[in-house]
Amino acid sequence: MDWTIEEIKQRVTVRELAEEAGAVFRRDSSRCPLHGGDNPTAFHLYEDGRKWRCFTNCPEGQNGGDVFAFYMAWRKVDFATAKAELAARCGVEGTARVVSQVVLPAAPPEPLQLPPGEVWQAMAWGFTLWCEEQLAGEQGTVAREYLKARGLHQKTWEAWHLGWNPRLWKRDGQTWGLDAEPVWLHSGITIPHINAEGQLWGIKIRVFEGGVAVRDAGRKYRGPRGGMGRGMMFGDLHFARREALLLVEGEFDALLAWQEAGDLCDVGTLAGARKRLHPLALAILAQYRHIYGVLDDDEAGDKGRAMLAQIARVAVVQPPAHDLTDYWMAGGDLRGWIAQTIGATGSSVNGSTRRA
């Protein structure tokens, strides 16, 4: 299938590219990630993060526009190159092929299928392990309370290598194997995306400010640029290749479902309701006889369900509440609900471990 320019614009926003380039937004404004400077409102987003403008030192003709204009100015490439690279980034070019009854897009260029480079991996692993130590220490109290309130046990967050970054860090991109633009490490709970081979594809950070979790939807999650986990399968590290896979919307739901019913099914997430699936993620789906997609009960979840419904063998399931964590927090028997959803029977269904 050939995808139009407008469809590419729907899949890649200026916001996500600007953040990779070093922008740190407060609402829709940031210092300019293209020319630098210290003005925190020089760079501004419009139209839900799909248009941008620099009001200070970017040259005329290169100081605003859509995602293509930003990419061209950032990467210093022409339009044809920008179109090809953005299409490859979100996997929208090529014809479809079928593997094990699951429709897979044609494989994108090799860089999209590889984890980040060795330098990035080394820096990311160092940061991840340091954050694990902070979560276990005195500074991690607020993070531990947040995780406990969401039903997560210490053994769970340790098994998934969650951590705590107590402050915002700015690091030279070249030390992470990238260009000279800074790498921003936001304060918050770190959620590393690790595959079955122990490779780090990315780090997602649940952002905290002043010791409180950010609630603004556009600023809740950040992560150091250079990660390549878009559309990858979070959870692969713990897959036992059971008969059924429960596919949820976010990492915290995945952690809780794994904790409560990981002996009944594998649990994974694409870490978002509308992430386009990476071919490697689709290859993982092809290994399961039964796949149950449980996304949040909201507009984004509706769109995600529509996407999952197009994949063979995915049974789309309405959540028991807004999401699985909300269901647990309201006193729901999450293990029992999962067992009923996937059709598990027999002595293995032993009731919720809700307050263990």
DALINBEL-V670523 format. One record per pair of residues at least 6 apart in sequence whose ideal C-beta (glycine too) atoms are under 6 Angstrom apart, sorted by the first residue. I is the first residue (numbers start at 1). J is the second residue. D is the distance in whole Angstrom. If there is no record, write none. Layout:
BEGIN
i=(I	I)
j=(J	J)
d=(D	D)
END
This chain:
BEGIN
i=(3	8	8	9	11	12	12	12	13	13	14	14	14	14	14	15	15	17	18	20	21	21	21	22	22	22	23	23	24	24	28	28	29	29	30	31	31	31	32	32	32	34	34	35	35	39	42	42	42	43	44	45	51	52	53	54	62	68	71	71	72	87	88	88	88	90	91	91	91	94	95	96	96	97	99	100	101	102	102	102	102	102	104	104	107	115	115	116	116	117	119	120	120	120	121	123	124	124	125	128	128	131	131	131	131	132	134	134	134	135	135	135	139	140	142	143	143	147	150	150	151	151	152	156	156	160	161	163	165	165	165	167	168	168	169	170	171	173	173	173	173	173	174	176	176	178	183	183	185	186	186	186	187	188	188	188	188	189	190	190	191	191	192	192	193	193	193	193	194	194	195	196	201	201	201	202	202	202	203	203	204	204	205	205	207	207	214	231	231	231	231	231	232	232	233	233	233	234	234	234	235	235	235	239	242	242	243	244	244	244	245	245	245	246	246	246	246	247	247	247	248	248	248	248	249	249	249	250	251	252	253	253	253	254	254	256	257	257	258	260	260	260	261	261	264	264	265	273	273	273	273	274	274	285	291	291	292	292	292	292	293	293	293	294	294	295	295	295	296	296	297	297	305	308	308	309	317	320	320	320	321	328	333	334	335	336	339)
j=(92	86	87	67	90	67	86	90	49	50	49	50	52	67	70	45	49	70	33	225	33	74	181	33	181	182	30	33	30	184	44	45	41	44	43	37	40	42	42	43	54	58	73	57	58	56	54	55	56	54	53	52	66	70	64	63	73	82	82	86	82	93	108	109	112	276	105	108	276	106	106	103	105	104	286	286	312	282	285	286	311	312	279	282	279	199	201	226	228	177	177	176	177	226	200	176	200	203	200	161	192	163	164	165	190	163	140	164	166	143	163	164	166	164	211	164	189	157	252	325	256	328	255	255	259	255	192	190	185	187	190	187	186	187	185	182	183	179	180	181	182	183	180	183	226	226	224	225	224	205	207	222	208	205	206	207	208	206	203	205	204	251	200	203	201	202	229	234	200	237	236	236	228	229	232	223	227	229	223	224	221	223	222	223	214	222	220	275	276	277	278	281	278	281	268	281	284	251	269	271	254	267	268	266	265	266	289	265	290	342	266	288	291	257	265	267	292	268	291	293	254	257	269	294	273	295	296	269	271	325	323	324	325	267	269	325	267	324	267	334	335	353	335	338	339	344	342	295	300	301	304	303	304	291	313	314	315	317	341	342	308	314	316	317	319	301	304	305	322	323	319	322	316	314	316	316	341	327	332	337	327	334	352	352	352	352	349)
d=(4	5	6	6	4	5	6	5	4	6	6	6	5	5	5	6	3	6	5	4	4	5	6	4	4	5	4	4	6	6	6	4	4	5	5	6	6	6	4	4	5	6	6	5	5	6	6	6	4	5	6	5	6	6	4	4	5	5	5	6	5	4	5	5	6	6	5	5	6	3	5	5	6	6	5	4	5	6	6	5	6	6	6	5	5	4	5	5	6	5	3	5	5	5	6	5	5	6	6	6	5	3	6	5	4	4	5	4	6	6	5	4	5	4	5	4	5	6	6	5	5	5	6	6	5	6	5	4	6	5	6	5	6	5	4	5	5	5	6	5	6	5	6	5	6	5	5	6	6	5	5	4	5	4	5	4	4	4	6	5	4	5	6	5	5	5	4	5	6	5	5	5	6	4	5	6	3	3	5	6	6	5	5	5	5	5	5	5	5	5	4	6	5	6	5	4	5	6	5	5	6	6	3	5	5	5	5	4	4	5	5	4	5	6	5	5	5	6	6	5	5	6	5	5	5	5	5	6	6	6	5	4	6	5	4	6	5	6	4	5	4	6	5	4	6	5	5	5	4	5	3	5	5	6	6	5	5	5	6	6	4	5	5	5	5	4	5	6	6	5	5	5	5	5	6	5	6	5	6	5	4	5	4	6	4	6	4)
END
